[in-house]
């Protein structure tokens, strides 16, 4: 086989390889007082995002998948083969670290060629494969550049090419966009989405950024305190948050109570009128933008939900002001800078908050 044939075969390996079972894992890791115990399953072609607050166990889970942290229980199978006792360097796993960890003394080409060389390819074969991957990433003209001469976005793509050059059956990405500035992040996110869409094995992404997760992943797995608290498609998670962390992540006010008809009596607080008709334990949510504030009790408002509150704090949120309210119902309200000025809002100010039933969303708990 010629070097060109080797290169073509290497690039096509992920697509041409018979599809296996994908990822089937239960990751149990005991680290002193912290215990991670989560199940992860994904079919080839799936992109799964692990979301959660700092200390939730996301990075521990990723490192366990890579073999960098030993399991104290559970199992790890990839395409039907057990990896429980397989050393990291022998796993068919590619990793893109948060800081990329490119070899500073090697060119972009030799950084990408490093993996194939470790897997037995000759120097010429590895460099030909690396050149093809750099071209695929739009980096052919930077093949000879050392990492210090690359922009953040270019370095990220080199790291991705290095991870993919070994045709891994599991691709792990640890906060892959965190080191980028906002403008670069937008471009690289779009490029990463395209490359992940073409990747036919399993990809697992760790991120704290809900936009990265929503754009890049097919399925979200939310981890808190070492446990999975919710999983599903991005739209399902965004529409039906089940914990305060997720509600804050997607920008919703979230409450739990008991529904009877169109009313949800909250576990702690007043009742909320909704358009959905439910019975039994329920969540009710609404966006901060659905809240209308008044300094005096409104008399002509058609809103069925009305609460007396007090401004606890205010902060800029995009091009609006977000008011943090306490009182009958603690909630967040978004309003324009002009509206905030007209209402003379300030910490300690008394306000009335209203939300129309049509702008709430109730669903079973």
Sine and cosine of phi, psi and omega as CSV:
sin_phi,cos_phi,sin_psi,cos_psi,sin_omega,cos_omega
0.00,0.00,0.68,-0.74,0.01,-1.00
-0.98,0.19,0.23,-0.97,0.04,-1.00
-0.86,0.50,-0.62,0.78,0.00,-1.00
-0.89,0.46,-0.67,0.74,0.02,-1.00
-0.90,0.43,-0.63,0.78,0.04,-1.00
-0.86,0.52,-0.70,0.71,-0.03,-1.00
-0.89,0.46,-0.73,0.68,-0.01,-1.00
-0.88,0.47,-0.67,0.74,0.00,-1.00
-0.90,0.43,-0.64,0.77,-0.01,-1.00
-0.90,0.43,-0.68,0.73,-0.01,-1.00
-0.91,0.41,-0.55,0.83,-0.08,-1.00
-1.00,0.00,-0.08,1.00,-0.15,-0.99
-0.84,0.54,-0.70,0.72,-0.05,-1.00
-0.90,0.45,-0.59,0.81,-0.03,-1.00
-0.98,0.19,-0.58,0.81,-0.11,-0.99
-1.00,0.05,-0.39,0.92,-0.03,-1.00
-0.89,0.45,0.67,-0.74,0.00,-1.00
-0.85,0.53,0.70,-0.71,-0.04,-1.00
-0.93,0.38,0.74,-0.67,0.02,-1.00
-0.99,-0.14,-0.44,-0.90,-0.06,-1.00
-1.00,0.05,-0.15,0.99,-0.05,-1.00
0.98,0.18,-0.49,-0.87,-0.09,-1.00
-0.98,-0.20,0.75,-0.66,0.10,-1.00
-0.69,-0.72,0.97,-0.26,-0.11,-0.99
-0.67,-0.75,0.59,-0.81,0.31,-0.95
-0.82,-0.57,0.93,-0.37,-0.11,-0.99
-0.99,-0.16,0.93,-0.36,0.06,-1.00
-0.89,-0.45,0.88,-0.47,0.00,-1.00
-0.73,-0.69,0.85,-0.52,0.06,-1.00
-0.98,-0.19,0.84,-0.54,0.03,-1.00
-0.74,-0.67,0.99,0.13,-0.03,-1.00
0.92,0.39,-0.85,-0.53,-0.03,-1.00
-0.99,0.16,-0.20,0.98,-0.04,-1.00
-0.99,-0.14,0.69,-0.72,0.05,-1.00
-0.78,-0.63,0.84,-0.54,0.13,-0.99
-0.99,-0.11,0.77,-0.64,0.05,-1.00
-0.52,-0.85,1.00,-0.04,-0.03,-1.00
-0.72,-0.70,0.50,-0.86,0.10,-1.00
-0.96,-0.26,0.69,-0.73,0.04,-1.00
-0.74,-0.68,0.78,-0.62,0.09,-1.00
-0.71,-0.70,0.66,-0.75,0.00,-1.00
-0.42,-0.91,0.64,-0.77,0.05,-1.00
-1.00,0.03,0.38,-0.92,0.10,-1.00
-0.81,0.59,0.71,-0.70,-0.05,-1.00
0.99,-0.11,-0.22,0.98,0.00,-1.00
-0.98,0.18,0.59,-0.80,0.17,-0.98
-0.90,-0.43,0.90,-0.44,-0.05,-1.00
-0.93,-0.36,0.75,-0.66,0.05,-1.00
-0.96,-0.28,0.78,-0.63,0.14,-0.99
-1.00,-0.08,0.87,-0.49,0.00,-1.00
-0.89,-0.45,0.47,-0.88,0.08,-1.00
0.25,-0.97,0.30,-0.95,0.01,-1.00
-0.93,0.37,0.19,-0.98,0.07,-1.00
-0.84,0.54,0.70,-0.72,0.02,-1.00
0.99,0.11,0.09,1.00,-0.05,-1.00
-0.96,0.28,-0.44,0.90,-0.02,-1.00
0.89,-0.46,0.12,0.99,-0.05,-1.00
-0.88,0.48,-0.79,0.62,-0.05,-1.00
-0.93,0.38,-0.58,0.81,0.08,-1.00
-0.86,0.50,-0.67,0.74,0.02,-1.00
-0.89,0.46,-0.69,0.72,-0.01,-1.00
-0.90,0.44,-0.68,0.73,-0.01,-1.00
-0.93,0.37,-0.52,0.86,0.08,-1.00
-0.92,0.38,-0.64,0.76,0.04,-1.00
-0.90,0.44,-0.58,0.81,-0.01,-1.00
-0.98,0.20,-0.24,0.97,-0.05,-1.00
1.00,0.03,0.17,0.99,-0.02,-1.00
-1.00,0.06,-0.28,0.96,0.11,-0.99
-0.79,-0.61,0.83,-0.56,-0.03,-1.00
-0.95,0.31,0.58,-0.81,0.10,-1.00
-0.97,0.24,0.62,-0.78,0.14,-0.99
-0.98,-0.19,-0.07,1.00,0.04,-1.00
-0.13,-0.99,0.08,-1.00,0.02,-1.00
0.99,0.11,-0.44,-0.90,-0.04,-1.00
-0.39,-0.92,0.29,-0.96,0.04,-1.00
-0.60,-0.80,0.94,-0.34,0.02,-1.00
-0.85,-0.52,0.67,-0.75,0.02,-1.00
-0.76,-0.65,0.86,-0.52,-0.06,-1.00
0.79,0.61,0.61,0.79,0.06,-1.00
1.00,0.08,-0.17,0.98,-0.03,-1.00
-0.99,-0.17,0.70,-0.72,0.02,-1.00
-0.97,0.24,0.73,-0.68,0.05,-1.00
-0.93,-0.36,0.15,0.99,-0.11,-0.99
-0.79,0.61,-0.66,0.76,-0.08,-1.00
-0.93,-0.37,0.22,0.98,-0.01,-1.00
-0.99,0.10,0.80,-0.60,0.01,-1.00
-0.90,0.43,0.44,-0.90,-0.09,-1.00
-0.79,0.62,-0.68,0.73,-0.09,-1.00
-0.94,0.34,-0.25,0.97,-0.01,-1.00
-0.98,-0.20,0.00,1.00,0.00,-1.00
-1.00,0.10,0.60,-0.80,0.06,-1.00
-0.98,0.18,0.86,0.52,-0.14,-0.99
-0.81,-0.58,0.73,-0.68,0.12,-0.99
-0.94,-0.33,0.64,-0.77,-0.05,-1.00
-0.80,-0.60,0.74,-0.68,0.17,-0.99
-0.92,-0.38,0.94,-0.34,-0.05,-1.00
-0.99,0.14,0.32,-0.95,-0.04,-1.00
-0.84,0.54,-0.65,0.76,-0.01,-1.00
-0.98,-0.19,0.28,0.96,0.11,-0.99
0.94,0.34,-0.64,0.77,0.05,-1.00
0.80,0.60,0.68,0.74,0.11,-0.99
-0.94,0.34,0.53,-0.85,0.05,-1.00
-0.95,0.31,0.90,-0.44,-0.13,-0.99
-0.91,0.41,-0.43,0.90,-0.07,-1.00
-1.00,0.01,-0.08,1.00,-0.01,-1.00
-0.96,-0.27,0.50,-0.87,0.09,-1.00
-0.94,0.35,0.21,-0.98,0.07,-1.00
-0.83,0.55,-0.67,0.74,-0.01,-1.00
-0.87,0.49,-0.73,0.68,-0.05,-1.00
-0.96,0.27,-0.44,0.90,0.14,-0.99
-0.88,0.48,-0.72,0.70,-0.02,-1.00
-0.94,0.33,-0.56,0.83,-0.02,-1.00
-0.96,0.30,-0.27,0.96,-0.09,-1.00
-0.85,0.53,-0.72,0.70,-0.03,-1.00
-0.88,0.47,-0.81,0.59,0.04,-1.00
-0.84,0.54,-0.58,0.81,0.04,-1.00
-0.89,0.46,-0.66,0.75,0.02,-1.00
-0.91,0.41,-0.40,0.92,0.00,-1.00
-1.00,-0.08,0.22,0.98,0.15,-0.99
0.98,-0.21,-0.02,1.00,0.02,-1.00
-0.95,0.32,0.51,-0.86,0.08,-1.00
-0.94,0.35,0.25,-0.97,-0.01,-1.00
-0.86,0.51,-0.69,0.73,-0.02,-1.00
-0.91,0.41,-0.68,0.73,0.01,-1.00
-0.90,0.44,-0.70,0.71,-0.02,-1.00
-0.90,0.44,-0.66,0.75,-0.01,-1.00
-0.94,0.34,-0.59,0.81,0.04,-1.00
-0.91,0.42,-0.67,0.74,0.04,-1.00
-0.90,0.43,-0.68,0.74,0.02,-1.00
-0.89,0.46,-0.66,0.75,0.02,-1.00
-0.88,0.47,-0.63,0.77,0.01,-1.00
-0.91,0.41,-0.64,0.77,0.02,-1.00
-0.92,0.38,-0.65,0.76,0.03,-1.00
-0.90,0.44,-0.63,0.78,0.05,-1.00
-0.89,0.45,-0.64,0.76,0.01,-1.00
-0.89,0.45,-0.53,0.85,0.01,-1.00
-1.00,0.04,0.03,1.00,-0.02,-1.00
0.97,0.26,0.48,0.88,-0.09,-1.00
-0.85,-0.53,0.33,0.94,-0.07,-1.00
-0.83,0.56,-0.62,0.78,-0.06,-1.00
-0.97,0.25,-0.13,0.99,0.00,-1.00
-0.95,-0.30,0.23,0.97,-0.09,-1.00
-0.84,0.54,-0.58,0.82,-0.05,-1.00
-1.00,0.00,-0.02,1.00,-0.08,-1.00
-0.99,0.17,0.65,-0.76,0.13,-0.99
-0.98,0.21,0.40,-0.92,-0.05,-1.00
-0.79,0.62,-0.59,0.81,-0.05,-1.00
-0.91,0.41,-0.31,0.95,0.00,-1.00
-1.00,-0.09,0.03,1.00,-0.01,-1.00
-0.99,-0.12,0.55,-0.84,0.14,-0.99
-0.96,0.29,0.19,-0.98,0.02,-1.00
-0.85,0.52,-0.68,0.74,0.00,-1.00
-0.92,0.40,-0.63,0.78,0.03,-1.00
-0.92,0.40,-0.67,0.74,0.02,-1.00
-0.89,0.46,-0.63,0.78,0.01,-1.00
-0.89,0.46,-0.66,0.75,-0.01,-1.00
-0.94,0.33,-0.56,0.83,0.09,-1.00
-0.90,0.44,-0.69,0.72,0.01,-1.00
-0.88,0.47,-0.63,0.78,0.03,-1.00
-0.92,0.38,-0.68,0.73,0.03,-1.00
-0.87,0.49,-0.66,0.75,0.02,-1.00
-0.87,0.49,-0.66,0.75,-0.02,-1.00
-0.93,0.36,-0.58,0.81,-0.07,-1.00
-1.00,0.10,-0.32,0.95,-0.11,-0.99
-0.91,0.42,-0.33,0.94,0.01,-1.00
-1.00,-0.07,0.15,0.99,-0.03,-1.00
0.79,0.62,0.84,0.55,-0.05,-1.00
-0.93,0.38,0.43,-0.90,0.10,-1.00
-1.00,-0.08,-0.13,0.99,0.08,-1.00
-0.59,-0.81,0.84,-0.54,0.02,-1.00
-0.94,-0.34,0.82,-0.57,-0.02,-1.00
-0.93,-0.38,0.77,-0.63,-0.01,-1.00
-0.82,-0.58,0.90,-0.44,-0.04,-1.00
-0.98,-0.18,0.97,-0.23,-0.01,-1.00
0.70,0.71,0.85,0.53,-0.17,-0.98
-0.92,0.39,-0.29,0.96,-0.04,-1.00
-0.93,-0.37,0.03,1.00,-0.14,-0.99
-0.90,0.44,-0.50,0.86,-0.09,-1.00
-1.00,0.07,0.03,1.00,-0.09,-1.00
-0.99,-0.12,0.50,-0.87,0.11,-0.99
-0.96,0.28,0.22,-0.98,-0.16,-0.99
-0.86,0.52,-0.68,0.74,-0.05,-1.00
-0.93,0.36,-0.71,0.70,0.02,-1.00
-0.90,0.44,-0.62,0.79,-0.03,-1.00
-0.84,0.54,-0.65,0.76,-0.01,-1.00
-0.87,0.49,-0.74,0.67,-0.02,-1.00
-0.92,0.39,-0.73,0.69,-0.07,-1.00
-0.93,0.37,-0.55,0.83,0.05,-1.00
-0.87,0.50,-0.68,0.73,0.01,-1.00
-0.91,0.42,-0.66,0.76,0.02,-1.00
-0.92,0.39,-0.66,0.75,-0.01,-1.00
-0.91,0.42,-0.62,0.78,0.04,-1.00
-0.86,0.51,-0.67,0.75,0.00,-1.00
-0.91,0.42,-0.70,0.71,-0.02,-1.00
-0.92,0.40,-0.62,0.78,0.03,-1.00
-0.93,0.37,-0.55,0.84,0.03,-1.00
-0.91,0.42,-0.48,0.87,-0.01,-1.00
-1.00,0.06,-0.24,0.97,-0.08,-1.00
-0.99,0.17,0.83,-0.55,-0.15,-0.99
-0.98,-0.21,0.08,1.00,0.15,-0.99
-0.98,-0.18,-0.32,-0.95,-0.06,-1.00
-1.00,-0.06,0.69,-0.73,0.10,-0.99
-0.85,-0.52,0.72,-0.70,0.07,-1.00
-0.85,-0.53,0.82,-0.57,-0.09,-1.00
-0.90,-0.43,0.78,-0.62,0.14,-0.99
-0.97,-0.22,0.78,-0.63,0.02,-1.00
-0.44,-0.90,0.41,-0.91,0.15,-0.99
-0.96,-0.29,-0.03,1.00,-0.07,-1.00
-0.99,-0.11,0.91,-0.42,-0.05,-1.00
-0.89,0.46,-0.53,0.84,0.00,-1.00
-0.92,0.39,-0.69,0.72,0.07,-1.00
-0.83,0.56,-0.73,0.69,-0.04,-1.00
-0.90,0.44,-0.72,0.70,-0.04,-1.00
-0.91,0.42,-0.61,0.79,-0.07,-1.00
-0.98,0.18,-0.63,0.78,-0.18,-0.98
-1.00,-0.05,-0.47,0.88,-0.19,-0.98
-0.97,-0.22,0.50,-0.87,0.14,-0.99
-0.99,0.11,-0.51,0.86,-0.08,-1.00
-0.59,-0.81,0.64,-0.76,0.02,-1.00
-0.95,-0.30,0.67,-0.74,0.11,-0.99
-0.85,-0.53,0.91,-0.41,-0.06,-1.00
-0.99,-0.11,0.83,-0.56,-0.07,-1.00
-0.91,-0.41,0.77,-0.64,0.12,-0.99
-0.70,-0.71,0.74,-0.68,0.04,-1.00
0.80,0.60,0.63,0.77,0.08,-1.00
0.98,0.19,0.12,0.99,-0.02,-1.00
-0.79,-0.61,0.44,-0.90,0.12,-0.99
-0.99,0.16,0.85,-0.53,0.00,-1.00
-0.97,-0.24,-0.32,0.95,0.05,-1.00
-0.22,-0.98,0.58,-0.81,0.13,-0.99
-0.53,-0.85,0.46,-0.89,-0.02,-1.00
0.32,-0.95,-0.09,-1.00,0.04,-1.00
-0.93,0.36,0.38,-0.92,-0.03,-1.00
-0.81,0.58,-0.69,0.72,-0.03,-1.00
-0.93,0.37,-0.58,0.81,0.02,-1.00
-0.91,0.41,-0.70,0.72,0.01,-1.00
-0.90,0.45,-0.70,0.72,-0.04,-1.00
-0.91,0.42,-0.57,0.82,-0.06,-1.00
-1.00,0.07,-0.45,0.89,-0.08,-1.00
-0.78,-0.62,0.87,0.49,0.03,-1.00
-0.89,0.45,0.56,-0.83,-0.06,-1.00
-0.86,-0.52,0.02,1.00,0.11,-0.99
-0.64,-0.77,0.31,-0.95,0.01,-1.00
-0.87,0.49,-0.61,0.79,0.00,-1.00
-0.87,0.50,-0.72,0.69,-0.03,-1.00
-0.92,0.39,-0.65,0.76,0.01,-1.00
-0.87,0.50,-0.70,0.71,0.03,-1.00
-0.91,0.41,-0.59,0.80,-0.01,-1.00
-0.88,0.48,-0.69,0.73,-0.04,-1.00
-0.99,-0.10,0.06,1.00,0.12,-0.99
0.98,0.21,0.71,0.71,0.01,-1.00
-0.80,-0.60,0.51,-0.86,0.26,-0.97
-0.99,0.13,0.77,-0.64,-0.08,-1.00
-0.77,-0.63,0.69,-0.72,0.00,-1.00
-0.65,-0.76,0.40,-0.92,0.02,-1.00
-0.83,-0.56,0.62,-0.79,0.01,-1.00
-0.23,-0.97,-0.43,-0.90,0.00,-1.00
-0.83,-0.56,0.80,-0.60,-0.07,-1.00
-1.00,-0.07,0.65,-0.76,0.18,-0.98
-0.67,-0.75,0.96,-0.27,-0.05,-1.00
0.94,0.35,-0.83,-0.56,-0.03,-1.00
-0.99,-0.16,0.27,0.96,-0.03,-1.00
-0.84,-0.55,0.71,-0.70,0.10,-1.00
-0.91,-0.41,0.93,-0.37,0.07,-1.00
-0.99,0.13,0.90,-0.43,-0.12,-0.99
-0.95,0.31,0.51,-0.86,0.04,-1.00
-0.87,0.49,-0.60,0.80,0.03,-1.00
-0.70,-0.72,1.00,-0.09,0.00,-1.00
0.70,-0.72,-0.22,-0.98,-0.08,-1.00
-0.98,0.18,-0.14,-0.99,0.08,-1.00
-1.00,-0.09,0.46,-0.89,0.05,-1.00
-0.85,-0.53,0.76,-0.65,0.04,-1.00
-1.00,0.06,0.74,-0.68,-0.03,-1.00
-0.79,-0.61,0.17,-0.99,0.07,-1.00
-1.00,0.03,-0.41,0.91,0.03,-1.00
-0.96,0.26,0.54,-0.84,0.05,-1.00
-0.95,-0.30,0.90,-0.43,-0.07,-1.00
-0.72,-0.70,0.22,-0.98,0.10,-0.99
-0.61,-0.80,0.77,-0.64,0.03,-1.00
0.96,-0.27,-0.15,-0.99,-0.02,-1.00
-0.84,0.54,0.71,-0.71,-0.09,-1.00
-0.49,-0.87,0.42,-0.91,0.22,-0.98
-0.98,-0.20,0.49,-0.87,0.16,-0.99
-0.69,-0.72,0.70,-0.71,-0.08,-1.00
-0.68,-0.73,0.45,-0.89,0.13,-0.99
-0.39,-0.92,0.49,-0.87,-0.03,-1.00
-0.97,0.23,0.45,-0.90,0.06,-1.00
-0.84,0.54,-0.47,0.88,0.01,-1.00
-0.95,0.32,-0.23,0.97,0.02,-1.00
-0.99,0.13,-0.13,0.99,-0.07,-1.00
-1.00,0.01,0.76,-0.65,0.11,-0.99
-0.94,-0.35,0.73,-0.69,-0.06,-1.00
-0.94,-0.34,0.56,-0.83,0.06,-1.00
-0.70,-0.71,0.53,-0.85,0.11,-0.99
-0.99,0.14,-0.51,0.86,0.06,-1.00
-0.91,-0.40,0.45,-0.89,-0.01,-1.00
-0.85,0.53,0.84,-0.54,-0.04,-1.00
-0.95,0.32,0.59,-0.81,-0.01,-1.00
-0.95,-0.31,-0.49,0.87,-0.06,-1.00
-0.97,-0.23,0.13,0.99,-0.07,-1.00
-0.96,0.29,0.64,-0.77,0.02,-1.00
-1.00,0.00,-0.03,1.00,-0.02,-1.00
-0.91,0.41,0.71,-0.70,0.01,-1.00
-0.99,0.13,-0.32,0.95,-0.05,-1.00
-0.95,-0.31,0.86,-0.50,-0.07,-1.00
-0.63,-0.77,0.81,-0.59,-0.04,-1.00
-0.69,-0.72,0.58,-0.81,0.08,-1.00
-1.00,-0.01,0.81,-0.59,-0.10,-0.99
-0.72,-0.70,0.05,-1.00,0.07,-1.00
-0.68,-0.74,0.64,-0.77,0.00,-1.00
-0.96,0.28,0.88,-0.47,0.02,-1.00
-1.00,-0.04,-0.47,0.88,-0.02,-1.00
-0.12,-0.99,0.27,-0.96,0.00,-1.00
-0.61,-0.79,0.58,-0.82,0.08,-1.00
-0.48,-0.88,0.41,-0.91,0.06,-1.00
-0.95,0.31,0.71,-0.70,-0.02,-1.00
-0.69,-0.72,1.00,-0.09,-0.12,-0.99
0.92,0.39,-0.79,-0.62,0.03,-1.00
-0.99,-0.15,0.29,0.96,-0.01,-1.00
-0.81,-0.58,0.06,-1.00,0.10,-0.99
-0.95,-0.30,0.76,-0.65,0.10,-1.00
-0.97,-0.25,0.84,-0.54,0.02,-1.00
-0.98,-0.19,0.77,-0.64,0.06,-1.00
-0.99,-0.10,0.88,-0.47,-0.12,-0.99
-0.92,-0.39,0.61,-0.79,0.15,-0.99
-0.88,-0.47,0.07,-1.00,0.01,-1.00
0.81,-0.59,-0.64,-0.77,-0.02,-1.00
-0.84,0.55,-0.65,0.76,0.02,-1.00
-0.66,-0.75,0.95,-0.31,0.07,-1.00
-0.89,0.45,0.76,-0.65,-0.03,-1.00
-0.35,-0.94,0.20,-0.98,0.10,-1.00
-0.94,-0.35,0.66,-0.75,0.00,-1.00
-0.77,-0.64,0.70,-0.71,0.06,-1.00
-0.97,-0.25,0.70,-0.72,0.06,-1.00
-0.49,-0.87,0.31,-0.95,-0.02,-1.00
-0.95,0.30,0.31,-0.95,0.04,-1.00
-0.87,0.50,-0.63,0.78,0.02,-1.00
-0.90,0.44,-0.71,0.70,0.00,-1.00
-0.89,0.45,-0.65,0.76,0.02,-1.00
-0.89,0.46,-0.62,0.79,0.01,-1.00
-0.93,0.36,-0.68,0.73,-0.01,-1.00
-0.89,0.45,-0.55,0.83,0.01,-1.00
-0.99,0.12,-0.12,0.99,-0.05,-1.00
0.80,0.60,0.76,0.65,-0.01,-1.00
-0.97,0.25,0.65,-0.76,0.07,-1.00
-0.30,-0.95,0.39,-0.92,0.02,-1.00
-0.80,0.60,0.78,-0.63,-0.02,-1.00
0.99,-0.15,-0.23,0.97,-0.02,-1.00
-0.93,0.36,0.67,-0.74,0.06,-1.00
-1.00,0.09,0.71,-0.71,0.00,-1.00
-0.64,-0.77,0.29,-0.96,0.17,-0.99
-0.93,-0.36,0.74,-0.68,0.00,-1.00
-0.92,-0.40,0.72,-0.70,0.03,-1.00
-0.79,-0.61,0.53,-0.85,0.09,-1.00
-0.62,-0.79,0.79,-0.62,0.04,-1.00
-0.95,0.32,0.56,-0.83,0.01,-1.00
-0.86,0.52,-0.55,0.83,-0.03,-1.00
-0.93,0.38,-0.26,0.97,-0.01,-1.00
-0.98,-0.20,0.09,1.00,0.11,-0.99
-0.99,-0.15,0.29,-0.96,0.03,-1.00
-0.65,-0.76,0.88,-0.47,-0.01,-1.00
-0.94,-0.35,0.58,-0.81,0.00,-1.00
-0.43,-0.90,0.42,-0.91,-0.10,-0.99
-0.88,0.48,0.63,-0.78,0.03,-1.00
-1.00,0.08,0.00,0.00,0.00,0.00
